Amino acid sequence: MSKILTAGLTALFVGTVLPAYAQTPAASGSEQKNAPDAGAVTDTGIAIVKAALQLSPDQEKLWPAVENAIRERAQNRQARIAAAAKRIDELRDKGPLEALRDRDPVSFLQRRADALAQRSADLKKLAEAWQPLYKTLNPDQKRRMAFLAIYVLRDMREAVENRRSFDDEEG
């Protein structure tokens, strides 16, 4: 069981975390992951989480809401990445002096606030979807879910730190 869980967690990490943080802000939209690849990554992550939890038939009935929330969150994230890439491409086309001259810090703050509000709404929807299912999990399932969460969050933090150091080196 531990080998299966380790393999699943590795696949989850490789499939969901690394692609999300490997993209640097300087990359253009054409270099981004395409939608089918992002969907495949989401499908893999969902399958791994579901397999790790080993849901009972009654719990299976609560799973579609969780899966829908995960998919919607992933789609919204891809849309935010595409919008940011488009904005970067526009700025790149202007040239550095023109981009600096035409910058609008208020517009930047509004875009950032909108993105954070969307992320907040997505997380709230995900938490609301998980709540009924989580209440039905047995202690073993809860331990597996906690392990998945801790493992993925730790690796996400490391990926973010690596990305920031990469950005600092380029900047």
GISUL-V387326 format. One record per residue. RES is the residue in one small letter. D_LAST is the distance of its C-alpha to the last C-alpha in whole Angstrom. Layout:
# GISUL-V387326
RES:D_LAST + RES:D_LAST
This chain:
# GISUL-V387326
m:45 + s:42 + k:41 + i:41 + l:39 + t:36 + a:36 + g:36 + l:33 + t:31 + a:32 + l:31 + f:27 + v:27 + g:28 + t:26 + v:23 + l:21 + p:21 + a:20 + y:17 + a:16 + q:15 + t:12 + p:11 + a:10 + a:13 + s:16 + g:20 + s:21 + e:19 + q:20 + k:23 + n:26 + a:29 + p:31 + d:29 + a:28 + g:31 + a:32 + v:30 + t:31 + d:35 + t:34 + g:33 + i:35 + a:38 + i:37 + v:37 + k:40 + a:42 + a:40 + l:42 + q:45 + l:47 + s:50 + p:52 + d:52 + q:48 + e:48 + k:49 + l:46 + w:43 + p:43 + a:42 + v:39 + e:38 + n:38 + a:36 + i:33 + r:33 + e:33 + r:30 + a:28 + q:29 + n:28 + r:24 + q:24 + a:25 + r:22 + i:20 + a:22 + a:21 + a:18 + a:17 + k:20 + r:18 + i:15 + d:17 + e:19 + l:16 + r:15 + d:19 + k:19 + g:16 + p:14 + l:16 + e:19 + a:16 + l:15 + r:19 + d:20 + r:18 + d:20 + p:19 + v:23 + s:22 + f:19 + l:21 + q:24 + r:22 + r:20 + a:24 + d:26 + a:23 + l:24 + a:28 + q:28 + r:26 + s:29 + a:32 + d:31 + l:31 + k:34 + k:36 + l:35 + a:36 + e:39 + a:40 + w:40 + q:42 + p:45 + l:44 + y:43 + k:46 + t:48 + l:46 + n:48 + p:47 + d:46 + q:44 + k:42 + r:41 + r:40 + m:38 + a:37 + f:36 + l:34 + a:32 + i:31 + y:30 + v:28 + l:26 + r:26 + d:24 + m:22 + r:21 + e:20 + a:18 + v:16 + e:15 + n:14 + r:12 + r:10 + s:10 + f:9 + d:6 + d:5 + e:6 + e:4 + g:0
